[in-house]
Amino acid sequence: MIEFESSSESLDKITTKPFLPKIKVIGIGGGGCRVISRLKSIRKGPIRFTAIDTNKKELENCEIEEKLLLENSFTQGWGTGGDSQIGKKAAIEGESKIRELLRGVDLLFLVCGLGKGIGSGASSVVAQIAKELNCLTIGFFILPFYFEGQRRVAQAKKTLEKLEELINSLMIINNDSLLKLDNSQGPLSVKEGFGKVDELLEISLKAMEYLLFTPGLISIDFADVKNALSKKGEVKITMGKGKGEKAGEEALRQALSSPLWGEISLKKASSVLLGIRGGKKFSLNELERIALTVQEEAEDNTEFGIGISMDDELSNEVILTLVASGIKIEKKEEVKEEKPYQEKLDLGTYDEDNLDIPTFLRKGNN
């Protein structure tokens, strides 16, 4: 005879123990570790942070509790000297420790700068382990400035191509885009520029907190997020906030515009998730306008998911969370090499009879 628990006890277990996904952010190498170290406000929430490096000094300066030093005979507590193969070997030797860090993780943000040794070398090892553990992975990858040299830029692009095969969704930040930004006083300072990169990751993590940890009238759960992020390609995760009569329109306008990415086109996305938090005055008509506008911006066959939650403290404000995924990565054509300066000059060959003729007249006669 099969016995069942009382219905009240069963319901109590279901309602009091909801599934909460385990989210982890791993910073790899100096660039990745410094980025996550600066996100102090986010580190107070449910998302866990880990720093991985071969450089002992970098880890000591990183303000993260959980750290992994990849030590071996090649590095001996130092960096990799820009050699990605050394970075890869260090990660392979530390595979068991990396695997333990990822055990039980549902969603991983892998943060690193590409182009140098540990970022380019270890990132693919960590991504491979995450894939084997069925961990949904977002790669937050920072590409080097063009003036860091062709060798580093080429190594970053080569690594990115490998990571595309291992990672579910990519967030690609090109440092060159920082050179185009400015403020009211002129060009950004170095600190302000790197702060824009930090801000992009911070917004992405806050967006995931809103979507996955905030109960709503209509909820987006981890299955929805997993389905969206499993679409290969780039993902753009943004947030917007509006206030007043056109709060929803303003919030959506902000969400579709990024300082680093520019205007975000939903036409290129195969999946769009929209999370809406409204205050006491948030109406059904406003909800309808936001949802229809987003659908109009996207293609007809784009998968669309929406979550709605209410927050009385917002009053007449609206906060939007937008996840546009499955965006095809555009391959930029290689820039053709410029001819040497000397080849551009019209030196010509002149005989003794025309040497005294002015240059502009000689050119006109050629």
Order of alpha helices (4+ residues) and beta strands (2+ residues): alpha-beta-alpha-beta-alpha-beta-alpha-alpha-beta-alpha-beta-alpha-beta-beta-beta-alpha-alpha-beta-alpha-beta-beta-beta-alpha-beta-beta-alpha-alpha
